């Protein structure tokens, strides 16, 4: 499974409990130390132009107005679109 986290606190939780699943994280995700997943930009504006595994996660998690949005989908671009729609 490939996971992209747009929520720093969830990034840490996933990294600690399921090492190796994270393929993409925000620039704000700083823990745990040594995090090696690809950096994909900000929490509300991820870079969706990539073609690596981070662009095609099995699961993407984000925060929308303080609520977690979980996206199971074929691409980060679609997840980012859902995030932008939820923010309107």
Backbone as XML, in Angstrom:
<?xml version="1.0"?>
<chain id="A" units="angstrom">
  <residue number="1" name="UNK">
    <atom name="N" x="0.838" y="-1.174" z="0.000"/>
    <atom name="CA" x="0.000" y="0.000" z="0.000"/>
    <atom name="C" x="0.883" y="1.236" z="0.000"/>
  </residue>
  <residue number="2" name="UNK">
    <atom name="N" x="0.465" y="2.238" z="-0.761"/>
    <atom name="CA" x="1.167" y="3.521" z="-0.837"/>
    <atom name="C" x="0.282" y="4.589" z="-0.204"/>
  </residue>
  <residue number="3" name="UNK">
    <atom name="N" x="0.833" y="5.315" z="0.777"/>
    <atom name="CA" x="0.070" y="6.319" z="1.515"/>
    <atom name="C" x="0.721" y="7.681" z="1.353"/>
  </residue>
  <residue number="4" name="UNK">
    <atom name="N" x="-0.104" y="8.694" z="1.084"/>
    <atom name="CA" x="0.327" y="10.087" z="1.083"/>
    <atom name="C" x="-0.375" y="10.762" z="2.251"/>
  </residue>
  <residue number="5" name="UNK">
    <atom name="N" x="0.374" y="11.470" z="3.076"/>
    <atom name="CA" x="-0.202" y="12.178" z="4.219"/>
    <atom name="C" x="0.000" y="13.675" z="4.053"/>
  </residue>
  <residue number="6" name="UNK">
    <atom name="N" x="-1.112" y="14.406" z="4.122"/>
    <atom name="CA" x="-1.073" y="15.862" z="4.081"/>
    <atom name="C" x="-1.319" y="16.445" z="5.470"/>
  </residue>
  <residue number="7" name="UNK">
    <atom name="N" x="-1.163" y="15.605" z="6.499"/>
    <atom name="CA" x="-1.400" y="16.009" z="7.885"/>
    <atom name="C" x="-0.181" y="15.590" z="8.713"/>
  </residue>
  <residue number="8" name="UNK">
    <atom name="N" x="0.640" y="16.553" z="9.144"/>
    <atom name="CA" x="1.863" y="16.194" z="9.861"/>
    <atom name="C" x="1.659" y="15.242" z="11.040"/>
  </residue>
  <residue number="9" name="UNK">
    <atom name="N" x="0.627" y="15.427" z="11.839"/>
    <atom name="CA" x="0.430" y="14.534" z="12.989"/>
    <atom name="C" x="0.102" y="13.114" z="12.525"/>
  </residue>
  <residue number="10" name="UNK">
    <atom name="N" x="-0.635" y="12.984" z="11.445"/>
    <atom name="CA" x="-0.935" y="11.657" z="10.920"/>
    <atom name="C" x="0.283" y="11.047" z="10.237"/>
  </residue>
  <residue number="11" name="UNK">
    <atom name="N" x="1.110" y="11.887" z="9.653"/>
    <atom name="CA" x="2.350" y="11.401" z="9.045"/>
    <atom name="C" x="3.178" y="10.666" z="10.093"/>
  </residue>
  <residue number="12" name="UNK">
    <atom name="N" x="3.329" y="11.295" z="11.233"/>
    <atom name="CA" x="4.116" y="10.674" z="12.292"/>
    <atom name="C" x="3.469" y="9.365" z="12.755"/>
  </residue>
  <residue number="13" name="UNK">
    <atom name="N" x="2.158" y="9.368" z="12.901"/>
    <atom name="CA" x="1.462" y="8.165" z="13.356"/>
    <atom name="C" x="1.633" y="7.018" z="12.363"/>
  </residue>
  <residue number="14" name="UNK">
    <atom name="N" x="1.491" y="7.307" z="11.076"/>
    <atom name="CA" x="1.650" y="6.261" z="10.055"/>
    <atom name="C" x="3.094" y="5.778" z="10.021"/>
  </residue>
  <residue number="15" name="UNK">
    <atom name="N" x="4.029" y="6.716" z="10.059"/>
    <atom name="CA" x="5.443" y="6.347" z="9.976"/>
    <atom name="C" x="5.871" y="5.457" z="11.138"/>
  </residue>
  <residue number="16" name="UNK">
    <atom name="N" x="5.322" y="5.709" z="12.312"/>
    <atom name="CA" x="5.699" y="4.929" z="13.489"/>
    <atom name="C" x="5.002" y="3.572" z="13.512"/>
  </residue>
  <residue number="17" name="UNK">
    <atom name="N" x="3.736" y="3.531" z="13.133"/>
    <atom name="CA" x="2.979" y="2.283" z="13.244"/>
    <atom name="C" x="3.085" y="1.385" z="12.018"/>
  </residue>
  <residue number="18" name="UNK">
    <atom name="N" x="3.352" y="1.974" z="10.858"/>
    <atom name="CA" x="3.423" y="1.170" z="9.632"/>
    <atom name="C" x="4.577" y="1.664" z="8.757"/>
  </residue>
  <residue number="19" name="UNK">
    <atom name="N" x="5.806" y="1.463" z="9.209"/>
    <atom name="CA" x="6.966" y="1.950" z="8.458"/>
    <atom name="C" x="6.953" y="1.425" z="7.024"/>
  </residue>
  <residue number="20" name="UNK">
    <atom name="N" x="7.326" y="2.284" z="6.108"/>
    <atom name="CA" x="7.426" y="1.877" z="4.716"/>
    <atom name="C" x="6.197" y="2.165" z="3.873"/>
  </residue>
  <residue number="21" name="UNK">
    <atom name="N" x="5.080" y="2.529" z="4.491"/>
    <atom name="CA" x="3.881" y="2.803" z="3.708"/>
    <atom name="C" x="3.862" y="4.201" z="3.106"/>
  </residue>
  <residue number="22" name="UNK">
    <atom name="N" x="4.486" y="5.158" z="3.785"/>
    <atom name="CA" x="4.447" y="6.543" z="3.310"/>
    <atom name="C" x="5.302" y="6.727" z="2.061"/>
  </residue>
  <residue number="23" name="UNK">
    <atom name="N" x="4.671" y="7.247" z="1.005"/>
    <atom name="CA" x="5.415" y="7.557" z="-0.217"/>
    <atom name="C" x="5.440" y="9.056" z="-0.486"/>
  </residue>
  <residue number="24" name="UNK">
    <atom name="N" x="4.567" y="9.824" z="0.191"/>
    <atom name="CA" x="4.528" y="11.263" z="0.007"/>
    <atom name="C" x="4.060" y="11.961" z="1.264"/>
  </residue>
  <residue number="25" name="UNK">
    <atom name="N" x="4.721" y="13.071" z="1.607"/>
    <atom name="CA" x="4.383" y="13.864" z="2.786"/>
    <atom name="C" x="4.573" y="15.337" z="2.451"/>
  </residue>
  <residue number="26" name="UNK">
    <atom name="N" x="3.995" y="16.209" z="3.272"/>
    <atom name="CA" x="4.127" y="17.638" z="3.023"/>
    <atom name="C" x="5.507" y="18.149" z="3.447"/>
  </residue>
  <residue number="27" name="UNK">
    <atom name="N" x="5.785" y="19.365" z="3.046"/>
    <atom name="CA" x="7.031" y="20.010" z="3.476"/>
    <atom name="C" x="7.027" y="20.274" z="4.979"/>
  </residue>
  <residue number="28" name="UNK">
    <atom name="N" x="5.849" y="20.276" z="5.602"/>
    <atom name="CA" x="5.709" y="20.548" z="7.033"/>
    <atom name="C" x="5.867" y="19.296" z="7.885"/>
  </residue>
  <residue number="29" name="UNK">
    <atom name="N" x="5.921" y="18.146" z="7.274"/>
    <atom name="CA" x="6.059" y="16.886" z="8.022"/>
    <atom name="C" x="7.529" y="16.705" z="8.399"/>
  </residue>
  <residue number="30" name="UNK">
    <atom name="N" x="7.814" y="16.865" z="9.682"/>
    <atom name="CA" x="9.216" y="16.821" z="10.126"/>
    <atom name="C" x="9.530" y="15.648" z="11.031"/>
  </residue>
  <residue number="31" name="UNK">
    <atom name="N" x="8.503" y="14.931" z="11.487"/>
    <atom name="CA" x="8.731" y="13.792" z="12.377"/>
    <atom name="C" x="8.051" y="12.564" z="11.830"/>
  </residue>
  <residue number="32" name="UNK">
    <atom name="N" x="8.629" y="11.423" z="12.089"/>
    <atom name="CA" x="9.837" y="11.185" z="12.874"/>
    <atom name="C" x="11.092" y="11.602" z="12.109"/>
  </residue>
  <residue number="33" name="UNK">
    <atom name="N" x="12.163" y="11.770" z="12.840"/>
    <atom name="CA" x="13.435" y="12.125" z="12.209"/>
    <atom name="C" x="13.805" y="11.050" z="11.187"/>
  </residue>
  <residue number="34" name="UNK">
    <atom name="N" x="14.392" y="11.487" z="10.102"/>
    <atom name="CA" x="14.826" y="10.543" z="9.078"/>
    <atom name="C" x="13.733" y="10.142" z="8.101"/>
  </residue>
  <residue number="35" name="UNK">
    <atom name="N" x="12.625" y="10.844" z="8.091"/>
    <atom name="CA" x="11.525" y="10.553" z="7.180"/>
    <atom name="C" x="12.016" y="10.679" z="5.739"/>
  </residue>
  <residue number="36" name="UNK">
    <atom name="N" x="11.849" y="9.637" z="4.943"/>
    <atom name="CA" x="12.425" y="9.624" z="3.589"/>
    <atom name="C" x="11.389" y="9.709" z="2.474"/>
  </residue>
  <residue number="37" name="UNK">
    <atom name="N" x="10.122" y="9.833" z="2.790"/>
    <atom name="CA" x="9.085" y="9.923" z="1.751"/>
    <atom name="C" x="9.274" y="11.189" z="0.924"/>
  </residue>
  <residue number="38" name="UNK">
    <atom name="N" x="8.792" y="11.168" z="-0.307"/>
    <atom name="CA" x="8.897" y="12.319" z="-1.201"/>
    <atom name="C" x="8.143" y="13.518" z="-0.625"/>
  </residue>
  <residue number="39" name="UNK">
    <atom name="N" x="8.709" y="14.695" z="-0.788"/>
    <atom name="CA" x="8.067" y="15.947" z="-0.350"/>
    <atom name="C" x="7.178" y="16.442" z="-1.480"/>
  </residue>
  <residue number="40" name="UNK">
    <atom name="N" x="5.916" y="16.720" z="-1.143"/>
    <atom name="CA" x="4.969" y="17.064" z="-2.204"/>
    <atom name="C" x="4.335" y="18.433" z="-2.023"/>
  </residue>
  <residue number="41" name="UNK">
    <atom name="N" x="4.952" y="19.316" z="-1.242"/>
    <atom name="CA" x="4.425" y="20.670" z="-1.089"/>
    <atom name="C" x="3.658" y="20.854" z="0.201"/>
  </residue>
  <residue number="42" name="UNK">
    <atom name="N" x="2.670" y="21.750" z="0.147"/>
    <atom name="CA" x="1.930" y="22.126" z="1.345"/>
    <atom name="C" x="0.735" y="21.247" z="1.649"/>
  </residue>
  <residue number="43" name="UNK">
    <atom name="N" x="0.121" y="21.539" z="2.785"/>
    <atom name="CA" x="-1.010" y="20.733" z="3.233"/>
    <atom name="C" x="-2.262" y="20.978" z="2.416"/>
  </residue>
  <residue number="44" name="UNK">
    <atom name="N" x="-2.417" y="22.164" z="1.872"/>
    <atom name="CA" x="-3.612" y="22.501" z="1.095"/>
    <atom name="C" x="-3.342" y="22.599" z="-0.406"/>
  </residue>
  <residue number="45" name="UNK">
    <atom name="N" x="-2.074" y="22.563" z="-0.776"/>
    <atom name="CA" x="-1.736" y="22.705" z="-2.195"/>
    <atom name="C" x="-0.616" y="21.741" z="-2.596"/>
  </residue>
  <residue number="46" name="UNK">
    <atom name="N" x="-0.873" y="20.437" z="-2.511"/>
    <atom name="CA" x="0.174" y="19.476" z="-2.869"/>
    <atom name="C" x="0.520" y="19.543" z="-4.356"/>
  </residue>
  <residue number="47" name="UNK">
    <atom name="N" x="1.759" y="19.267" z="-4.651"/>
    <atom name="CA" x="2.217" y="19.211" z="-6.040"/>
    <atom name="C" x="1.727" y="17.895" z="-6.639"/>
  </residue>
  <residue number="48" name="UNK">
    <atom name="N" x="0.866" y="17.985" z="-7.617"/>
    <atom name="CA" x="0.270" y="16.789" z="-8.215"/>
    <atom name="C" x="0.871" y="16.454" z="-9.570"/>
  </residue>
  <residue number="49" name="UNK">
    <atom name="N" x="1.944" y="17.141" z="-9.943"/>
    <atom name="CA" x="2.508" y="16.943" z="-11.275"/>
    <atom name="C" x="3.515" y="15.792" z="-11.354"/>
  </residue>
  <residue number="50" name="UNK">
    <atom name="N" x="3.875" y="15.227" z="-10.224"/>
    <atom name="CA" x="4.883" y="14.164" z="-10.223"/>
    <atom name="C" x="4.402" y="12.895" z="-10.895"/>
  </residue>
  <residue number="51" name="UNK">
    <atom name="N" x="5.350" y="12.007" z="-11.167"/>
    <atom name="CA" x="4.980" y="10.731" z="-11.774"/>
    <atom name="C" x="5.526" y="9.548" z="-10.976"/>
  </residue>
  <residue number="52" name="UNK">
    <atom name="N" x="6.023" y="9.823" z="-9.770"/>
    <atom name="CA" x="6.516" y="8.758" z="-8.904"/>
    <atom name="C" x="5.373" y="8.113" z="-8.142"/>
  </residue>
  <residue number="53" name="UNK">
    <atom name="N" x="5.698" y="7.201" z="-7.236"/>
    <atom name="CA" x="4.649" y="6.508" z="-6.481"/>
    <atom name="C" x="3.793" y="7.455" z="-5.651"/>
  </residue>
  <residue number="54" name="UNK">
    <atom name="N" x="4.360" y="8.611" z="-5.255"/>
    <atom name="CA" x="3.588" y="9.572" z="-4.469"/>
    <atom name="C" x="2.442" y="10.181" z="-5.271"/>
  </residue>
  <residue number="55" name="UNK">
    <atom name="N" x="2.516" y="10.140" z="-6.593"/>
    <atom name="CA" x="1.444" y="10.682" z="-7.433"/>
    <atom name="C" x="0.278" y="9.714" z="-7.584"/>
  </residue>
  <residue number="56" name="UNK">
    <atom name="N" x="0.476" y="8.465" z="-7.203"/>
    <atom name="CA" x="-0.560" y="7.446" z="-7.357"/>
    <atom name="C" x="-0.711" y="6.626" z="-6.080"/>
  </residue>
  <residue number="57" name="UNK">
    <atom name="N" x="-1.098" y="7.304" z="-4.971"/>
    <atom name="CA" x="-1.222" y="6.578" z="-3.704"/>
    <atom name="C" x="-2.475" y="5.702" z="-3.678"/>
  </residue>
  <residue number="58" name="UNK">
    <atom name="N" x="-2.437" y="4.701" z="-2.843"/>
    <atom name="CA" x="-3.641" y="3.922" z="-2.577"/>
    <atom name="C" x="-4.532" y="4.668" z="-1.589"/>
  </residue>
  <residue number="59" name="UNK">
    <atom name="N" x="-3.904" y="5.514" z="-0.772"/>
    <atom name="CA" x="-4.628" y="6.246" z="0.257"/>
    <atom name="C" x="-3.969" y="7.604" z="0.451"/>
  </residue>
  <residue number="60" name="UNK">
    <atom name="N" x="-4.784" y="8.650" z="0.486"/>
    <atom name="CA" x="-4.295" y="9.992" z="0.810"/>
    <atom name="C" x="-5.147" y="10.519" z="1.949"/>
  </residue>
  <residue number="61" name="UNK">
    <atom name="N" x="-4.522" y="11.118" z="2.950"/>
    <atom name="CA" x="-5.254" y="11.692" z="4.072"/>
    <atom name="C" x="-4.947" y="13.172" z="4.174"/>
  </residue>
  <residue number="62" name="UNK">
    <atom name="N" x="-5.977" y="13.958" z="4.488"/>
    <atom name="CA" x="-5.838" y="15.405" z="4.585"/>
    <atom name="C" x="-6.795" y="15.913" z="5.650"/>
  </residue>
  <residue number="63" name="UNK">
    <atom name="N" x="-6.631" y="17.161" z="6.029"/>
    <atom name="CA" x="-7.547" y="17.830" z="6.950"/>
    <atom name="C" x="-8.344" y="18.867" z="6.178"/>
  </residue>
  <residue number="64" name="UNK">
    <atom name="N" x="-9.634" y="18.875" z="6.392"/>
    <atom name="CA" x="-10.509" y="19.891" z="5.807"/>
    <atom name="C" x="-11.313" y="20.496" z="6.944"/>
  </residue>
  <residue number="65" name="UNK">
    <atom name="N" x="-11.081" y="21.767" z="7.218"/>
    <atom name="CA" x="-11.796" y="22.452" z="8.297"/>
    <atom name="C" x="-11.752" y="21.670" z="9.601"/>
  </residue>
  <residue number="66" name="UNK">
    <atom name="N" x="-10.601" y="21.126" z="9.926"/>
    <atom name="CA" x="-10.437" y="20.408" z="11.174"/>
    <atom name="C" x="-10.935" y="18.971" z="11.163"/>
  </residue>
  <residue number="67" name="UNK">
    <atom name="N" x="-11.466" y="18.529" z="10.025"/>
    <atom name="CA" x="-11.947" y="17.148" z="9.910"/>
    <atom name="C" x="-11.017" y="16.399" z="8.963"/>
  </residue>
  <residue number="68" name="UNK">
    <atom name="N" x="-10.793" y="15.136" z="9.240"/>
    <atom name="CA" x="-9.951" y="14.331" z="8.369"/>
    <atom name="C" x="-10.718" y="13.950" z="7.107"/>
  </residue>
  <residue number="69" name="UNK">
    <atom name="N" x="-10.088" y="14.112" z="5.978"/>
    <atom name="CA" x="-10.622" y="13.665" z="4.708"/>
    <atom name="C" x="-9.726" y="12.525" z="4.246"/>
  </residue>
  <residue number="70" name="UNK">
    <atom name="N" x="-10.280" y="11.386" z="4.033"/>
    <atom name="CA" x="-9.519" y="10.242" z="3.560"/>
    <atom name="C" x="-9.942" y="9.964" z="2.135"/>
  </residue>
  <residue number="71" name="UNK">
    <atom name="N" x="-8.989" y="9.795" z="1.261"/>
    <atom name="CA" x="-9.276" y="9.589" z="-0.147"/>
    <atom name="C" x="-8.657" y="8.279" z="-0.600"/>
  </residue>
  <residue number="72" name="UNK">
    <atom name="N" x="-9.483" y="7.401" z="-1.108"/>
    <atom name="CA" x="-8.986" y="6.186" z="-1.746"/>
    <atom name="C" x="-9.189" y="6.415" z="-3.228"/>
  </residue>
  <residue number="73" name="UNK">
    <atom name="N" x="-8.144" y="6.556" z="-3.970"/>
    <atom name="CA" x="-8.335" y="6.865" z="-5.375"/>
    <atom name="C" x="-7.116" y="6.593" z="-6.205"/>
  </residue>
  <residue number="74" name="UNK">
    <atom name="N" x="-7.286" y="6.749" z="-7.504"/>
    <atom name="CA" x="-6.207" y="6.406" z="-8.417"/>
    <atom name="C" x="-5.075" y="7.420" z="-8.493"/>
  </residue>
  <residue number="75" name="UNK">
    <atom name="N" x="-5.305" y="8.670" z="-8.057"/>
    <atom name="CA" x="-4.209" y="9.625" z="-8.194"/>
    <atom name="C" x="-4.292" y="10.729" z="-7.150"/>
  </residue>
  <residue number="76" name="UNK">
    <atom name="N" x="-3.136" y="11.295" z="-6.849"/>
    <atom name="CA" x="-3.073" y="12.418" z="-5.926"/>
    <atom name="C" x="-3.771" y="13.628" z="-6.539"/>
  </residue>
  <residue number="77" name="UNK">
    <atom name="N" x="-3.747" y="13.756" z="-7.856"/>
    <atom name="CA" x="-4.429" y="14.872" z="-8.509"/>
    <atom name="C" x="-5.917" y="14.838" z="-8.183"/>
  </residue>
  <residue number="78" name="UNK">
    <atom name="N" x="-6.529" y="13.660" z="-8.204"/>
    <atom name="CA" x="-7.943" y="13.548" z="-7.856"/>
    <atom name="C" x="-8.164" y="13.848" z="-6.381"/>
  </residue>
  <residue number="79" name="UNK">
    <atom name="N" x="-7.269" y="13.386" z="-5.537"/>
    <atom name="CA" x="-7.391" y="13.669" z="-4.104"/>
    <atom name="C" x="-7.267" y="15.167" z="-3.854"/>
  </residue>
  <residue number="80" name="UNK">
    <atom name="N" x="-6.334" y="15.828" z="-4.529"/>
    <atom name="CA" x="-6.168" y="17.274" z="-4.378"/>
    <atom name="C" x="-7.410" y="18.000" z="-4.880"/>
  </residue>
  <residue number="81" name="UNK">
    <atom name="N" x="-8.021" y="17.511" z="-5.956"/>
    <atom name="CA" x="-9.256" y="18.105" z="-6.457"/>
    <atom name="C" x="-10.380" y="17.977" z="-5.444"/>
  </residue>
  <residue number="82" name="UNK">
    <atom name="N" x="-10.480" y="16.829" z="-4.801"/>
    <atom name="CA" x="-11.502" y="16.627" z="-3.773"/>
    <atom name="C" x="-11.245" y="17.551" z="-2.588"/>
  </residue>
  <residue number="83" name="UNK">
    <atom name="N" x="-9.979" y="17.728" z="-2.236"/>
    <atom name="CA" x="-9.612" y="18.622" z="-1.139"/>
    <atom name="C" x="-10.002" y="20.058" z="-1.484"/>
  </residue>
  <residue number="84" name="UNK">
    <atom name="N" x="-9.675" y="20.500" z="-2.684"/>
    <atom name="CA" x="-10.010" y="21.873" z="-3.086"/>
    <atom name="C" x="-11.523" y="22.085" z="-3.100"/>
  </residue>
  <residue number="85" name="UNK">
    <atom name="N" x="-12.260" y="21.101" z="-3.577"/>
    <atom name="CA" x="-13.725" y="21.195" z="-3.605"/>
    <atom name="C" x="-14.286" y="21.285" z="-2.183"/>
  </residue>
  <residue number="86" name="UNK">
    <atom name="N" x="-13.720" y="20.534" z="-1.264"/>
    <atom name="CA" x="-14.200" y="20.547" z="0.110"/>
    <atom name="C" x="-13.903" y="21.882" z="0.798"/>
  </residue>
  <residue number="87" name="UNK">
    <atom name="N" x="-12.871" y="22.553" z="0.349"/>
    <atom name="CA" x="-12.482" y="23.830" z="0.956"/>
    <atom name="C" x="-13.334" y="24.995" z="0.461"/>
  </residue>
  <residue number="88" name="UNK">
    <atom name="N" x="-14.072" y="24.803" z="-0.601"/>
    <atom name="CA" x="-14.899" y="25.911" z="-1.148"/>
    <atom name="C" x="-16.104" y="26.169" z="-0.321"/>
  </residue>
</chain>
